[in-house]
């Protein structure tokens, strides 16, 4: 029978390793900040809105750059400074690289295209987003936790690296599929006009 306290200790230690292993790589002070939550649009939603890309604004943080610019829940952000926003990750990447910059948002609101201007904020992130310190505990429990971390560490790190690689490859595939879809859409429109 596995002791519950040991399982809990191993889980806490594994979580500490996972967070510590990924937090340092992605934490950069001074990322741009718009202040919105978004959802990707499904193909039927894109057709209904008569657009081929964009992200739906589902929440606007009070006093954020988005709120000050006049963005509203239900708006669709089509581009930021001329860069298409095919999904939420596209928008985040563009915003992150422009702290304190004035940007132009192309949006669709209630079926009409509009332009808004926003000055992006800066979201400071701590140098160490997770600082794990072992609490006072019996030396035996501490040794077990360290052993569990040592045993699980390489597998967790490998799993995280594989996961990150998978996400990158999926993003590339999605962009390629979007390009192919756009090309097919253009061909269909040409053929429809020709008949």
N, C-alpha and C positions, 0 to 999 in steps of 0.2 A: 504494500500500500504506500502511495506517495504522500509524503507529509505536506499539508496545505501551506505551512509557513515557508517551506523550501520552494514550492512552486511559485508562491507569491514573490519571493525574493528573486527568483530567476526571471520572472516576468518584469519586475521593476528594473532589474539590471539590464535585461534585453532592451527594454524601452529606452533606458538611458543611453545605451550604445547606439541604438537606431537613431535617436534624436541627435545625439552628439555627432554622429557620423555624417549626418546630412545637413545639420544646421550651419556648420561652419562654411560649407561650400556655397550655400545660397544666400547667406546673410551679408548684405552689403549696405552700408550706411548711405542714406541719401537717395533712395529710389524715388522716382516720380509717383504721384498719387492723384487719382481723379476722384475717388469716393463713390463708386457705384458697384452694385452687384449686378451681374448679367447672366443670361441664359442663352445658349446657342439656339438658333432657329432651325426647326425641322424643314425638310423640303416642302411639305404642304404649306407651312407658314410663309416661306419665301415666295412661293407661287401666289398665295393669297395677297401678299403685300406688293407683288410685282417687282421684286428685287432679287438679285442673285447672291447676295451676301449681307451680313450684318449681325449684330448681337442685340438682344432685347434687354433693356434696362429694367430690372426687377426691384431695385431699391436705390435710393439716393441718400447718402449720409448728410445729415443736417450740417450746414456751415462748411461743406466740402467745396472744392473747386467745381465739381459737377453742379451742386446746388446753386452756387453763385453764378454759374454760366446759364442757368435756367433749364438744365436737363430734368426731365420728369419720368416717373415710372410709366412704362409703356412706350417710351421712345425707342427707336431702333438706331443704334450707332452704326453708320455705314462705313465711315472712314474717319481717321484722325490724321490731320496734316497730310491728306492725300493718300495715306496708306490704308488699303482695304482692311476691314475687320471681319474676317471670315468666321472667326470664333472668339471666345473669351480669351484664349491664350494669345491670339494675335494682338488684341487690345492691350492686354497686360504687358506684353513685350514692348510695344510702342510707348506706353505710358511710363514704364520703369526707366527707360533711357532718357527721359526729358524732365527731370525735376526742375521746378521753378521756371519752366518755359511756357510761353504763350502758344496755344495750339488752336487749330480750327477743327471743329467737329461737324461732319456732315451727318445729319440725322433724318429719319423719316418719322413724322409725327402726324397721326391721324390721316395717313395717306398723302401727306404733302412733304416735300423735301425742304429742309431748312438748314441754315448754317449757324452755328454757335461758336463763340470764342471763350476759351477757358485758360486760366493761368494755373498750371498744375502745381500741386503742393509737393512737399517733400515728406516722405515717411522715413523717419530715422529708425533703424533697427539696431538692436544691441549687438555689440561685438560677439558676445556669447549668448545666444538665445536660450541655451540650456546649460545650467551649471549644476552638475550632480555631485553632491557631497554625501559620503556615507554617514548615516546617523550613528550615534553610539550604539553598538550592538555587540553581542558576544563574539569573541574572536573566531569561534568555529563557524558561526553564521557568515561572518565577513569572508572567511576563507572559501566557504561554499559559493558565495555570490561571485567572488573573483574568479573561481574556477569555472563557474557556469558562463560568465562573461567571456573568459578566455576560450572556452570550448565553442560557444555560439558565435563569437565575434566574426571569424572569417566567413561563416555561412551567411550571417546577417548582412555583412558588407557586400558580399558577392550578390546576394539577392537584391539589395538596394541598387547596386550598379546595373544589374540586368534589367531591373524595372525602369530605371532612368533611360537606358538604351532603348528599351521597347517603346517608351513614350516618344522619344525623338524619332524613331523610325515610323511610328504611327502618324506623327504630325507630318512628316515628309510625304508619306503615302496619301494622306488626306489632301494635302496641297496639290499633289499631282492629279488626284481624282477630281478635285474641283476644277483644275485647268481643263482636263478632258471633258468634264461635264459642260463647262462653258463653251468649249469648241463645238461640242455636239449641239448645244442650244443654238449657237449661231448658225450652224448648218441647217438645222430644222427650220429656223426663221427664214433663211434664204430660200429654201425649197418651198415653204408655205407662200412666200411672196411671189415665187416663180409660177405657181399654179393658178 
